[in-house]
């Protein structure tokens, strides 16, 4: 049985990855589902069990180091091993830096604890077991972790930090037989941007990005899992994402204009 821990598994990409893994592996999969919303986790768990997978629900706030370590301990206690860790939990944010008041800057640190430190803490706790199984680590970053996106200074900072951490870790684990796959989704049809922070650190309630061509959750989840199965170093999604990554090396101004064009008019800097 293959034991896979998924953070941020209560909805969106994380929940869909759990469903696809359950469909693909059935009774040979043990899925450890973590997020803050326990009721939503139980619904995802039931869907996965209906597909034959064994599941464990662990309510977890990844911004708390102790809860991250407890998650991994619960997974090992229940199933005896960890074969893959998918660091998917994350939060978005949309705010021009000049609009953030000094007394509200604390949510920048909160965002870093969720997006970066949650992944670091879970990975550190799971690492001995992943080394034993010669398993896989997945970090769900963002195209905003490859190209700085205006209006998303805090979010880009957290995702660039993830990129650097997991790139270094990949090199460290190369001889240990543990793969590290970093996924870079673009705009995906989820509610993450609606729930993310605004300039005051409150839920934004709307997305600041144009979402006409948003990727489906199903496609995004499938691409991440395929990358994990192939033990790929990176999964860069969308043609624009791949183009922007390389274009910024030779024509960074063009990439900045592309990033600005992705914003809705009402949130663009004036």
N, C-alpha and C positions, 0 to 999 in steps of 0.2 A: 504494500500500500504506500502511495506517495503522499506525504504530508506537506501541504502548502498553506502558508500563513498569508492572509490578505488584509492589509489595513485599509480603512475607508471603504469597507465592504457593504455598507448599508444601502447605498444607492449608486446611481451613475456608473462610471467605468468599473469601479471595484465590484459592485454587485453583478454586473454583466460578465466580468471575468470569472467570478465564482460560478455563475450559471453555465458558462461555456465549458469550464473545466469539469463540472459535474456531468454535463452532456457527453463530453469527450471521453472521460475516464470512468465514469460510473462508480461501481463498487471498489475500484482500485484507487479512488481518491479520498483523502481525508482533508477536509477544508476547515481551516481555523479562521473564522470571520470576526473581524475587529472593527469597531467604530464606537461613537458615543451614543448613537440611537439604538438601544437594545431591542426595542419593538420592531424596528425596521430590519435589524439583523435577523431576528427570528423569522420574519417573512421570507428573507432571502435564503435562510437556512432550510426552511420547509420546501422551497422550490428545488434546492440542490438535493435534498434527501429524496424527493420525488423522482429525481433522475438517478438515484442509486448511491450517491456519495454519502460518506459519513461526514458529520459536521460538528463543530464546536463553536458556540457563540461566546465571545469574551468582550464585554463592554470595556472600551479602552479610549482614553483621551491621550493621543500621542504627544501632546504638549507636556505631559507629566512623565518623567523618567521612570518612576516607580511602576506606573501602569504599563509602560512599554516592557519592562522586565517581567512583570507579572504575566503579561500576555504570552511571552515566549515560554515561561515556566509552565503555564497552563497547557500550552500546546505539547510540550515534551511529556508532561505528566499524563496527558490523555492518549498520545499516540507514540511516544517513545523516541521520536526523531523529527527532524525538520529537513525536507528536501528542497524547499523553495520558500523564499520570503519576498513578497511583492509589496514594496513600500508605495502604496497608492494614496494614503490619506493626505489631504492637502486643503488649503483654503486660498481663495483668490482675493484680489484687492484692485480697486480702480480709483485713482485719485491723482490729480496733478500735484506735484510736490509743493508748489507754491501755495496751494489751497489748504495744506495740512497745517493746523495750528500747533505751536510748540508743545502745548499741554496734551495734544492728542498723539504725539509721536510714539507713545508707548505701544500702540498696536503694530508698529513696524517690528518691534521685538517679539510681540505675540505671534506674528505671522512667521517669523524666523523659527520660533520654537516648534510650531506645527509642521512647517514644510521641510526645514532642514533637520532640526534636532530630533524630531520624532523618528525620522528615517535613520539618523545616526544611532539613537538609543536602541531601536528595535534591531538594527543590524548588528550592533555590538553584542547584544544579548544572545542573538541567534548564531553568531559566527562559529562558535565551537561545534555546534551541531551541523551546520552547513559544511564545515571542513570535514567532519566525519562522513557525511553523505556525498561529498564532492558535488554539492548542490548548486543552486542558482539564486542569485540576488537580482531583483528588478527594482529600479528606481523610476517612478513615473514623474518626470520633470515636465518641461513645456518648451515650446519653441521660444518662449520668453526667457528661457535659460540658455539660449544660444544667441539671440538677438535682443538687445534692449528695446522694450516697447514703451513709447511715451504714455504717460498716465498710469504706468504700472511699475514705478520705480521699486516699490517694496516687493512686489511679486517677482519681478525680474531678479532682484537681489537674492531672494531665497532660492530661486531656481538655478541661478548661476552658481550659488554656493553648493547646491546639490550636484551640479555638473562637475565641479572641481573635486568634491569629496569622493564621489563614486569613480571618477576617472583615476584618481590616485589609488583608491582601494583596489580597482581592477588590476593595476600593475602589481600591487602587493600580493594579490591572491593568484597571480598567473600560474605559479608553480604548485599551488595547493589544489588545483583542479576545481576551484569554485568560479563559476562564470558570473560576471556583473554586466547586466544589460540596462542601459539608460534609455528610456523612451521619451520622445519629445512630441507629444500631441500638439496640434494647433487648436483651432476653435472646434470644440466638440459640443454636440447638442445635449448639454446637461444644464443644471441650475447653479453650477458652481459660481458663476460670475454674479448671479442675482443675490447669492447668500454672502458673497465676499464683502470685505470692508470698503466703506467709502472714506472720504477725507476725515470724517469725525470718528472713524472706527466703528461705525454702525453698519448693519446689513445694507448693501447698496440698493437692493430691490429691483435692479435692472442691469443689463450688460452694457458696457461702454464700447463694445466691439460690434462690428457688422457681422451678422451671423447667417446671412443668406446661404452661404456655402458651407455651413457647419457640417463636420463629419458626424456620422451616426455613432452612437455609443457602441453598437454592435461591431461596426468596422474597427473602431479604435481598440476595443478589447481584443478582437481577433489578431490585430497586428502586433499588439504587445505580447500576447501569448505565443504567437508564432516566433517572435524574436527571442523569447525566453527558451522555447523548445530548441531553437537552432543555436542557442548560446551566443547570440550576436552581441557585439559590443554596444551598438546603438541602433535605435529604431527612430529615424527622422521621418515624420509624417508630412504629407502634402508636398506637391511639387514646388510651391512657393517657399515652403520651409527649407527644402533642400537647396533651392536656388539662392535664397537669402543668406544661408549659412556661408556659402562659398563666395557670393558676390560681395559680402562685407569685407573680405580680404583685399579686394581690388577696387571696389567702388562703394565705400561705406556710406557716402552721402546718399546714394541711390537707395540703399537699404533703409536709411532713416526715413526717406520719403515714402517708401513702401509701408513702413510701420505706421506712419502718420495717416496714410490712406486707409488703414484698417480700422481707424477710430470713427465712431459716429461723430457727426459735425458738432453736436451739442457738448461733447466732452473734449474737443480738440483745444489745445492752447491757443490763445488769441494774442 
